[in-house]
Amino acid sequence: MTQTKKHAASYSPQGRRSSGLNKQTRGKRKKASRGFRFLRFFSSLPSWAIWIGGLLVIAFYVCLFYHFLVSPFSFRWRALYGRPSYPDGYEVRGIDISHYQGRVNWEKLRNASIGDAPISFVFIKATEGSDLLDGDFNRNFANAKRNDLIRGAYHFFVPGVSPRKQADYYLSIAQLEPGDLPPVLDVEKIGNLTPAQLRRDVKIWLDTVEKEYQVKPIIYTGYKFKIDYLNTPEFDVYPYWIAHYYVDKLEYKGKWAFWQHTDCGRISGIKGFVDCNIFNGTVEELIQLTLPEPQ
């Protein structure tokens, strides 16, 4: 009986738990021993091998940093801190300005160039909303003509404000003449409108201004904004001025007339940065786009 009891006790639940704990302890010891073996191996390496390994790890992380954080924005870094680079293959270039550029030295500007091309045209901010006049518009608009630059006047569209009032205000200020570029609507904000409401109001502005000048206005907008909000058939009949920065090729697949390719241009006659643009055509085609003489 006594021997039988002792034999049975060896299979008690406590015994099984004790056996499990022993296995876990042995497993931890094996893992620990592997860790110690790695440390011993690492410490046994010559110092030059450790240095090379460290440099390889650093190089790996530097490559990751460049690929994900530097390379996608390299055009902007070069524009801000290095020599500006401009897209190749275009012969007609221009700028757009507002009061943000301050007082322009037009004598220097008329002889300036963007890359290897002279400045052929300048868009000038005229109005915003239904009552805001750009403080430098009248002076800039007159000086552009005086210095033989093809000029245009743009309106900054404010969503939520009556589009008809905005159009009437622009018409009262811009006073475009034959030889000027068609009127321009700058659309880059949706505000609290729905996409359908934005398209409705933009169309009202365009129709109102077209009725006055008998030409299709130019629509200025960003590449992504065009895709998201103005990518419907009724807007395909207008000339587009697309803003798409820091790329060497415009990704927009539709028809376009102008491309604003940087907001970090540096031009003689203007202090600080200025927006630079490309016309998608020849000088002769740019002139054909301007307002005709009245019949």
KOLFI-997124 format. One record per residue: residue number from 1; residue in one letter; x, y, z of N, C-alpha, C in turn. Coordinates in steps of 0.05 Angstrom, whole numbers, plus 5000, padded with zeros to 4 digits. Each point is the difference from the previous one (the first is absolute). Layout:
! residues N
> NUM a X Y Z X Y Z X Y Z
...
END
This chain:
! residues 295
> 1 m 5017 4976 5000 4983 5024 5000 5017 5025 5000
> 2 t 5020 5000 5017 5018 5024 5001 5014 5005 4974
> 3 q 5010 4978 4988 5014 5003 4975 4981 5010 4978
> 4 t 4976 4989 5001 4980 5008 4980 4993 5029 5002
> 5 k 4997 5010 5024 4994 5028 5004 5023 5018 4989
> 6 k 5025 4991 5006 5022 5016 4991 5000 5001 4969
> 7 h 4994 4977 4988 5000 4998 4971 4979 5019 4988
> 8 a 4976 5000 5013 4978 5017 4990 5007 5030 5004
> 9 a 5014 5006 5021 5006 5028 5005 5018 5012 4978
> 10 s 5016 4983 4988 5018 5011 4979 4985 5010 4975
> 11 y 4974 4992 4998 4983 5010 4978 4980 5020 5008
> 12 s 5004 5014 5022 4981 5020 5010 5001 5024 4982
> 13 p 4978 5017 5001 5000 5024 4983 5023 5019 5007
> 14 q 5008 5001 5025 5022 5017 5008 5025 4990 4986
> 15 g 5003 4974 4997 5024 4989 4986 5000 5008 4971
> 16 r 4977 4999 4987 4999 5008 4972 5007 5029 4997
> 17 r 4989 5018 5018 5007 5028 4998 5029 5005 5004
> 18 s 5011 4985 5019 5029 5003 5005 5016 4992 4976
> 19 s 4991 4978 4987 5015 4991 4976 4998 5021 4978
> 20 g 4976 5013 4997 4997 5021 4979 5018 5024 5006
> 21 l 5001 5008 5025 5017 5022 5007 5029 4995 4994
> 22 n 5008 4975 5005 5028 4992 4995 5006 5003 4970
> 23 k 4981 4991 4983 5004 5002 4971 5002 5029 4991
> 24 q 4982 5018 5012 5002 5028 4993 5026 5012 5008
> 25 t 5009 4992 5023 5026 5011 5010 5023 4991 4982
> 26 r 4998 4975 4991 5021 4990 4982 5000 5015 4973
> 27 g 4974 5006 4991 4997 5014 4975 5012 5028 5002
> 28 k 4995 5014 5023 5011 5027 5003 5030 4999 5002
> 29 r 5010 4979 5013 5030 4998 5001 5012 4996 4973
> 30 k 4986 4984 4983 5010 4996 4973 5000 5026 4984
> 31 k 4978 5016 5003 4999 5026 4986 5021 5019 5010
> 32 a 5003 5000 5027 5020 5017 5012 5028 4992 4990
> 33 s 5004 4974 4999 5027 4990 4991 5005 5008 4971
> 34 r 4979 4999 4983 5004 5009 4972 5007 5030 5000
> 35 g 4986 5016 5017 5006 5029 5001 5028 5005 5008
> 36 f 5009 4985 5021 5028 5003 5009 5019 4992 4978
> 37 r 4993 4979 4985 5018 4991 4979 5003 5022 4979
> 38 f 4977 5014 4993 5001 5022 4981 5018 5023 5010
> 39 l 4996 5006 5026 5016 5022 5011 5030 4992 5000
> 40 r 5005 4975 5006 5028 4992 5000 5012 5001 4971
> 41 f 4982 4992 4981 5009 5001 4972 5005 5029 4992
> 42 f 4982 5018 5007 5002 5028 4993 5025 5012 5012
> 43 s 5005 4994 5026 5023 5011 5014 5026 4989 4989
> 44 s 4998 4977 4987 5025 4988 4990 5008 5011 4973
> 45 l 4981 5015 4987 5007 5012 4974 5021 5021 5002
> 46 p 5017 5003 4980 5020 5021 5000 4986 5027 4998
> 47 s 5012 5021 5009 4988 5026 5001 4993 5010 4971
> 48 w 5017 4993 4981 4995 5010 4972 4974 4988 4989
> 49 a 4994 4975 5008 4975 4987 4991 4976 5013 5012
> 50 i 5002 5008 5026 4978 5013 5013 4995 5028 4987
> 51 w 5021 5014 4993 4998 5026 4987 4986 4997 4973
> 52 i 5009 4981 4984 4988 4996 4974 4970 4993 5002
> 53 g 4994 4982 5019 4971 4993 5004 4984 5024 5008
> 54 g 5011 5017 5017 4985 5024 5008 4996 5019 4977
> 55 l 5021 5004 4984 4997 5017 4977 4980 4990 4980
> 56 l 4998 4974 4996 4981 4988 4982 4971 5005 5010
> 57 v 4996 4998 5026 4974 5006 5012 4992 5029 4996
> 58 i 5019 5018 5005 4995 5028 4996 4994 5006 4971
> 59 a 5015 4989 4981 4995 5004 4972 4972 4991 4992
> 60 f 4991 4977 5011 4974 4990 4994 4978 5020 5008
> 61 y 5003 5011 5024 4979 5019 5009 5002 5027 4986
> 62 v 5024 5008 4991 5002 5024 4984 4986 4996 4973
> 63 c 5003 4977 4988 4987 4994 4975 4969 5001 5003
> 64 l 4990 4989 5022 4972 5001 5005 4990 5028 5003
> 65 f 5015 5017 5015 4993 5028 5005 4999 5015 4973
> 66 y 5020 4996 4983 5001 5014 4975 4977 4991 4982
> 67 h 4994 4974 4999 4980 4990 4982 4972 5010 5007
> 68 f 4994 5001 5026 4972 5006 5008 4996 5030 5008
> 69 l 5021 5014 5007 4997 5027 5010 5013 5022 4983
> 70 v 5022 4993 4987 5015 5020 4985 4993 5000 4970
> 71 s 5002 4976 4988 4996 4998 4971 4973 5010 4990
> 72 p 4977 4994 5014 4974 5010 4989 4998 5030 5000
> 73 f 5017 5014 5016 4998 5029 5002 5025 5014 4990
> 74 s 5016 4986 4984 5026 5011 4992 4997 5025 4983
> 75 f 4978 5002 4983 4996 5024 4985 4996 5024 5018
> 76 r 4986 4996 5022 4995 5022 5019 5026 5008 5015
> 77 w 5016 4980 5008 5025 5006 5014 5018 5016 4982
> 78 r 5002 4992 4974 5017 5015 4982 4990 5028 4996
> 79 a 4973 5003 4998 4989 5026 4995 5005 5019 5024
> 80 l 4997 4989 5024 5002 5016 5024 5029 5006 5007
> 81 y 5017 4980 4998 5027 5003 5011 5023 4997 4980
> 82 g 4993 4993 4975 5021 4997 4980 4993 5016 4975
> 83 r 5011 4991 4978 4995 5013 4975 4973 4991 4989
> 84 p 4982 5019 4994 4974 4992 4990 5002 4984 4974
> 85 s 4983 4980 4997 5000 4984 4975 4972 5002 4988
> 86 y 5000 5004 4973 4975 5004 4986 4996 4978 4979
> 87 p 4975 4991 4995 4995 4979 4981 5011 5008 4972
> 88 d 5011 4980 4987 5011 5004 4973 4979 4996 4978
> 89 g 5006 5010 4977 4984 4995 4976 4978 5020 4996
> 90 y 5000 5023 5013 4979 5020 4997 5013 5027 4994
> 91 e 4989 5014 4980 5013 5024 4991 4986 5025 5010
> 92 v 4975 4998 5010 4985 5024 5008 4995 4999 5030
> 93 r 5012 5019 5014 4999 5000 5029 4990 5026 5011
> 94 g 4989 4999 5024 4990 5025 5013 4998 4997 5030
> 95 i 4989 5020 5012 4997 5000 5029 4972 5009 5008
> 96 d 4992 4998 5025 4976 5012 5010 5007 5014 5026
> 97 i 4988 5024 5004 5008 5017 5023 4975 5011 5013
> 98 s 5004 5010 5025 4979 5014 5015 5015 5019 5018
> 99 h 4985 5011 5019 5013 5018 5020 5021 4986 5017
> 100 y 4999 4973 5001 5019 4986 5016 5029 5003 4989
> 101 q 5003 5006 4975 5026 5005 4989 5011 5027 5006
> 102 g 4984 5018 5011 5009 5027 5006 5004 5016 4974
> 103 r 5017 5021 5003 5005 5018 4977 5018 4986 4980
> 104 v 4991 4997 4976 5015 4987 4979 5017 5020 4984
> 105 n 5025 4992 4995 5017 5016 4983 4996 4991 4971
> 106 w 4982 5014 4986 4992 4991 4974 5022 5002 4979
> 107 e 5018 5019 5003 5022 5002 4981 5018 4975 5001
> 108 k 5005 4990 5024 5015 4975 5002 4983 4976 4991
> 109 l 4975 5000 5007 4983 4978 4994 4997 4996 4970
> 110 r 4997 5021 4985 4996 4998 4971 5023 4987 4986
> 111 n 5024 5001 5012 5024 4988 4988 5008 4974 5014
> 112 a 4983 4991 5019 5007 4976 5015 4993 4975 4984
> 113 s 5008 4977 5010 4994 4975 4986 4994 4979 5021
> 114 i 4987 4979 4991 4995 4976 5017 5015 4977 4986
> 115 g 5021 4991 5012 5018 4982 4986 5013 5014 4976
> 116 d 4996 4989 4976 5011 5013 4976 4979 5015 4984
> 117 a 4976 5002 5011 4978 5013 4985 4993 5027 5012
> 118 p 4994 5020 4983 4991 5026 5011 4972 4998 5011
> 119 i 4993 5019 5017 4973 5001 5011 4981 5012 4978
> 120 s 4980 4984 4993 4982 5009 4978 4974 5010 5011
> 121 f 4991 4991 5023 4974 5007 5010 5000 5002 5030
> 122 v 4980 5015 5011 4998 5002 5029 4970 5001 5007
> 123 f 4992 4983 5018 4973 5001 5012 5001 5016 5025
> 124 i 4980 5018 5004 5000 5018 5022 4974 4997 5016
> 125 k 5002 4998 5026 4976 4998 5016 4985 5026 5000
> 126 a 4974 4998 4994 4983 5024 4999 4982 5002 5024
> 127 t 4983 4979 5004 4980 5001 5020 4997 4974 5016
> 128 e 4986 5001 5022 4994 4977 5016 4972 5004 5013
> 129 g 4984 4979 4998 4973 5003 5011 4984 5020 4985
> 130 s 4983 5015 5015 4982 5020 4987 5008 5029 5007
> 131 d 5023 5003 5015 5006 5028 5007 5030 5005 5007
> 132 l 5017 4981 4993 5028 5003 5007 5017 5005 4975
> 133 l 5012 5023 4999 5018 5007 4978 5029 4996 5008
> 134 d 5015 4986 4984 5029 4997 5006 5013 5028 4999
> 135 g 5014 5006 5021 5011 5027 5003 5019 5009 4978
> 136 d 5013 4981 4987 5020 5007 4980 4990 4995 4971
> 137 f 4974 4993 4997 4991 4992 4974 5002 5022 4979
> 138 n 4989 5023 5006 5000 5021 4980 5028 5008 4991
> 139 r 5019 5002 5018 5027 5007 4993 5013 4977 4984
> 140 n 4997 4975 5009 5012 4977 4986 4988 4997 4972
> 141 f 4974 5003 4998 4987 4995 4974 5009 5021 4980
> 142 a 5002 5025 5009 5010 5021 4981 5029 4996 4993
> 143 n 5016 4992 5019 5029 4997 4994 5005 4976 4982
> 144 a 4984 4979 5002 5004 4977 4983 4996 5008 4971
> 145 k 4980 5015 4994 4995 5010 4973 5022 5019 4991
> 146 r 5008 5017 5018 5020 5020 4994 5027 4987 4992
> 147 n 5005 4976 5011 5025 4986 4995 4997 4977 4980
> 148 d 4978 5001 4984 4996 4982 4978 4998 4971 5008
> 149 l 4988 4994 5023 4995 4973 5008 4971 4994 4996
> 150 i 4994 4976 4990 4972 4992 4997 4989 4995 5028
> 151 r 4978 5013 5006 4990 5000 5027 4973 4987 5003
> 152 g 4994 4991 5024 4974 4989 5006 4992 5008 5029
> 153 a 4975 4999 5006 4990 5008 5026 4983 4977 5011
> 154 y 5006 4992 5025 4985 4978 5012 4984 5008 5025
> 155 h 4978 4985 5004 4983 5004 5023 5002 4976 5018
> 156 f 5004 5004 5026 5001 4979 5019 4972 4994 5010
> 157 f 4990 4976 4994 4972 4993 5006 4997 4993 5030
> 158 v 4980 5012 5012 4994 4994 5029 4974 4984 5001
> 159 p 5001 4975 5008 4975 4983 5001 4982 5011 5022
> 160 g 4974 4999 4994 4980 5010 5020 4992 5029 4995
> 161 v 5015 5015 4984 4993 5027 4992 4987 4999 4973
> 162 s 4979 5016 4996 4985 5000 4975 5019 5000 4975
> 163 p 4999 4980 4983 5018 5000 4977 4994 5022 4980
> 164 r 4974 5008 4999 4994 5022 4981 5011 5026 5010
> 165 k 4999 5005 5026 5013 5024 5011 5030 5000 4997
> 166 q 5012 4976 5003 5029 4998 4995 5007 5006 4971
> 167 a 4984 4989 4982 5005 5005 4971 4997 5030 4994
> 168 d 4978 5012 5010 4996 5028 4994 5022 5018 5011
> 169 y 5010 4993 5024 5022 5015 5012 5025 4998 4983
> 170 y 5006 4976 4992 5024 4995 4982 4997 5017 4975
> 171 l 4977 4999 4987 4996 5015 4975 5004 5030 5004
> 172 s 4992 5009 5024 5002 5029 5005 5029 5009 5004
> 173 i 5017 4981 5008 5028 5007 5006 5019 4993 4977
> 174 a 4998 4977 4989 5020 4990 4981 5002 5017 4975
> 175 q 4978 5006 4987 5000 5016 4976 5020 4991 4979
> 176 l 4997 4974 4992 5019 4988 4981 4997 5014 4973
> 177 e 5023 5000 4985 5001 5013 4974 5009 4980 4979
> 178 p 4996 5006 4974 5011 4983 4979 5030 4996 5004
> 179 g 5009 4975 4997 5028 4993 5004 5005 4989 5028
> 180 d 4981 5003 5018 5002 4988 5026 4991 4971 4999
> 181 l 5010 4984 5019 4990 4972 5002 4972 4999 5010
> 182 p 4985 4979 4994 4972 4998 5009 4998 5002 5031
> 183 p 4977 5007 5010 4997 5002 5029 5006 4973 5013
> 184 v 5009 5001 5025 5009 4976 5014 4985 4998 5027
> 185 l 4990 4976 5005 4987 4993 5026 5018 4981 5015
> 186 d 5009 5009 5023 5017 4984 5018 4982 4985 5020
> 187 v 4998 4974 4996 4983 4983 5018 5018 4980 5014
> 188 e 5002 5002 5026 5017 4981 5015 4989 4993 5027
> 189 k 4976 5011 5007 4988 4993 5026 4971 4993 4996
> 190 i 4990 4981 5016 4972 4992 4998 4983 5012 5023
> 191 g 5014 5007 5022 4986 5012 5023 4980 4981 5011
> 192 n 4976 5010 5006 4978 4983 5011 4981 4990 4979
> 193 l 5007 5004 4975 4982 4991 4978 5004 4970 4995
> 194 t 4979 4988 4989 5003 4973 4989 5014 5002 4973
> 195 p 5011 4979 4989 5012 5001 4973 4980 5010 4979
> 196 a 4975 4991 5002 4980 5009 4981 4994 5030 5002
> 197 q 4999 5010 5025 4996 5029 5004 5023 5016 4989
> 198 l 5024 4990 5005 5024 5014 4990 4999 5002 4969
> 199 r 4995 4977 4987 4999 5000 4971 4978 5019 4990
> 200 r 4978 5001 5013 4978 5018 4992 5009 5029 5001
> 201 d 5012 5008 5022 5009 5027 5004 5023 5008 4981
> 202 v 5018 4982 4996 5022 5005 4982 4989 5005 4972
> 203 k 4981 4983 4992 4988 5003 4973 4985 5027 4997
> 204 i 4988 5009 5021 4986 5026 4999 5021 5022 4995
> 205 w 5022 5000 5014 5021 5020 4996 5010 4999 4971
> 206 l 5006 4976 4991 5011 4997 4973 4981 5010 4979
> 207 d 4974 4993 5003 4980 5008 4980 4997 5030 5000
> 208 t 5000 5012 5024 4996 5029 5002 5023 5015 4986
> 209 v 5025 4991 5005 5023 5014 4989 5003 4994 4970
> 210 e 4993 4976 4992 5001 4993 4971 4980 5017 4984
> 211 k 4977 5005 5012 4980 5016 4986 5011 5028 4994
> 212 e 5016 5011 5019 5011 5027 4997 5022 5001 4979
> 213 y 5019 4980 5000 5023 5001 4982 4998 4983 4976
> 214 q 4980 4982 4999 4996 4983 4977 5023 4981 4995
> 215 v 5013 4992 5021 5022 4980 4999 4997 4982 5024
> 216 k 5010 4975 4998 5000 4982 5022 5022 5009 5021
> 217 p 4992 5005 5025 5020 5006 5020 5019 4977 5005
> 218 i 5023 5006 5010 5020 4980 5009 4994 4992 5029
> 219 i 5001 4974 5005 4996 4990 5028 5028 4993 5011
> 220 y 5007 5013 5022 5024 4993 5015 4992 4982 5023
> 221 t 5013 4978 5004 4995 4983 5022 5023 4980 5004
> 222 g 5001 4987 5023 5020 4981 5005 4994 4973 4987
> 223 y 5021 4985 4995 4997 4974 4987 4980 4982 5014
> 224 k 5003 4997 5026 4982 4982 5015 4973 5012 5003
> 225 f 4998 5027 5003 4974 5013 5002 4984 4996 4975
> 226 k 5013 5002 4977 4986 4995 4974 4989 4972 4999
> 227 i 5015 4980 5008 4991 4973 4999 4977 4995 5019
> 228 d 5002 5012 5024 4980 4995 5021 4973 5014 4995
> 229 y 5002 5025 4990 4975 5017 5000 4992 5011 4973
> 230 l 5018 5002 4981 4992 5012 4974 5003 4981 4977
> 231 n 5000 4975 5006 5005 4980 4979 4974 4990 4988
> 232 t 4984 5019 4990 4974 4994 4987 4999 5013 4973
> 233 p 4984 4989 4981 5001 5008 4972 4996 5030 4995
> 234 e 4983 5013 5016 4994 5028 4995 5024 5018 5003
> 235 f 5021 4991 5013 5024 5016 5004 5022 4993 4980
> 236 d 4996 4980 4984 5021 4992 4981 5004 5020 4977
> 237 v 4981 5018 4997 5002 5019 4977 5017 5024 5006
> 238 y 5009 5003 5025 5016 5023 5008 5030 4995 4999
> 239 p 5015 5021 4994 5029 4997 5002 5008 4997 5029
> 240 y 5019 4982 5006 5008 4995 5027 5028 5010 5006
> 241 w 5002 5012 5024 5026 5008 5011 5003 4983 5025
> 242 i 5017 4979 4998 5003 4980 5021 5024 5006 5017
> 243 a 4996 5000 5027 5022 5002 5019 5008 4972 5009
> 244 h 5025 4994 4994 5011 4974 5009 5030 5004 5003
> 245 y 5008 5000 5026 5027 5008 5007 5020 4977 5003
> 246 y 5026 5007 4996 5022 4983 5007 5001 4973 4985
> 247 v 4991 5000 4975 5002 4977 4983 5011 5009 4973
> 248 d 5014 4983 4986 5012 5008 4975 4981 4996 4976
> 249 k 4976 4988 5006 4980 4996 4979 4973 5002 5012
> 250 l 4982 5015 4987 4972 5002 5010 4986 4974 4997
> 251 e 4988 4990 5022 4987 4974 4999 4971 5002 4990
> 252 y 4989 5024 4999 4972 5003 4991 4998 4991 4971
> 253 k 4980 4983 4994 4997 4987 4974 4982 5015 4981
> 254 g 4984 5019 5010 4982 5015 4983 5015 5022 4985
> 255 k 4984 5016 4985 5012 5023 4986 5005 5022 5019
> 256 w 5023 5013 4996 5007 5023 5018 5014 5021 4983
> 257 a 4997 5025 5009 5012 5023 4986 5025 5010 5015
> 258 f 4998 5001 5027 5022 5009 5017 5005 4981 5022
> 259 w 5025 4999 5008 5009 4983 5023 5016 5017 5019
> 260 q 4990 5003 5024 5015 5014 5022 5016 4978 5013
> 261 h 5026 5000 4995 5017 4977 5008 5016 5005 5026
> 262 t 5001 5025 5010 5013 5005 5025 4990 5026 5013
> 263 d 5001 5001 5026 4995 5025 5014 5025 5011 5013
> 264 c 5023 4989 4991 5026 5008 5012 5019 5011 4979
> 265 g 4989 5012 4979 5018 5011 4979 5014 5025 5010
> 266 r 5023 5005 4988 5015 5024 5006 5006 5015 4974
> 267 i 4988 5024 4999 5001 5016 4975 5012 5027 5006
> 268 s 5017 5010 4982 5010 5027 5003 4978 5020 4998
> 269 g 5000 5019 5019 4979 5020 5002 4979 4995 5021
> 270 i 5000 4975 5011 4981 4993 5021 5016 4990 5025
> 271 k 4994 5011 5023 5013 4991 5024 4985 4976 5011
> 272 g 5015 4980 5008 4987 4976 5011 4991 4981 4977
> 273 f 4983 4982 5008 4991 4980 4981 4976 5009 4983
> 274 v 4997 4988 4977 4978 5006 4982 4991 4974 4986
> 275 d 4975 4999 4993 4989 4977 4985 5010 5001 4971
> 276 c 5008 4977 4990 5009 4999 4972 4982 4981 4984
> 277 n 4996 5007 4975 4980 4986 4983 5011 4994 4973
> 278 i 4987 4981 4987 5006 4992 4972 4975 5002 4984
> 279 f 5002 5010 4975 4978 4998 4981 5004 4976 4983
> 280 n 4979 4985 4995 5001 4976 4985 4997 5006 4970
> 281 g 5020 5013 4989 4998 5007 4971 5022 5020 4993
> 282 t 4997 5012 4977 5020 5019 4990 4991 5029 5008
> 283 v 5018 5019 4995 4993 5028 5004 4977 5008 4982
> 284 e 5000 4991 4976 4978 5006 4981 4974 4990 5010
> 285 e 5000 4976 5012 4975 4988 5011 4991 5015 5025
> 286 l 5019 5010 5015 4993 5016 5024 4986 5026 4991
> 287 i 5011 5012 4979 4987 5025 4990 4972 4994 4989
> 288 q 4997 4978 4987 4973 4992 4990 4980 4996 5022
> 289 l 5010 4993 5024 4982 4996 5023 4989 5026 5012
> 290 t 5014 5023 4994 4993 5025 5012 4974 5011 4989
> 291 l 4989 5020 5013 4974 5012 4991 5004 5014 4973
> 292 p 4982 4996 4982 5003 5012 4973 4991 5029 5000
> 293 e 5007 5014 4979 4990 5027 4996 4970 4999 4994
> 294 p 4985 5019 5010 4971 4999 4994 4994 5002 4970
> 295 q 4980 4986 4992 4992 5000 4972 4987 5026 4992
END
